[in-house]
Amino acid sequence: MSRFDYTGLLNSATALITKFGGTYNFQRQKDVNYDPDTGKPISRTISYTRNAVRSEFTRAEQTSELVLQGDIKLLAQAAEYNVGDTVTVDCVIYRIMNISTIQGNDTKLALYLHLRQ
């Protein structure tokens, strides 16, 4: 039994997001150590850039309790994102609240990122 090769779809999705979207700057806080004097973790900021297209929530999504006024949605290239990462969109910092993956078998093709200020 042969499985479908999603490499072509991944390449097409990445090319379209790159062509019609923009480059966004993301940041992630990562705990790298623990300070016993303060009792708090020592963290560092990891910055990364990814391509994405600003998207609109569907009516069903807008009427759900999960989407608040001012929330935005990005269709982002396949990569590793974490809930809690931040991204700058139009000079405003948003936090990733939810991630929905568009995928075929085990291949991530793109992701929808639900963002909130």
GIFEN-V473116 format. One record per backbone hydrogen bond with DSSP energy under -1.0 kcal/mol. NH is the residue of the N-H (numbers start at 1). CO is the residue of the C=O. If there is no record, write none. Layout:
[[NH;CO] [NH;CO]]
//
This chain:
[[10;6] [11;7] [12;8] [13;9] [14;10] [15;11] [16;12] [17;13] [18;14] [19;15] [20;16] [21;17] [22;52] [24;50] [26;48] [27;86] [28;46] [30;44] [32;42] [33;42] [35;40] [39;35] [42;33] [44;30] [46;28] [48;26] [50;24] [52;22] [53;75] [55;73] [62;58] [63;59] [71;68] [72;115] [74;113] [75;53] [76;111] [77;51] [84;96] [85;82] [86;27] [87;94] [88;25] [89;92] [92;89] [94;87] [95;116] [96;85] [97;114] [98;114] [100;112] [102;110] [104;107] [107;104] [109;102] [110;102] [111;76] [112;100] [113;74] [114;98] [115;72] [116;95]]
//
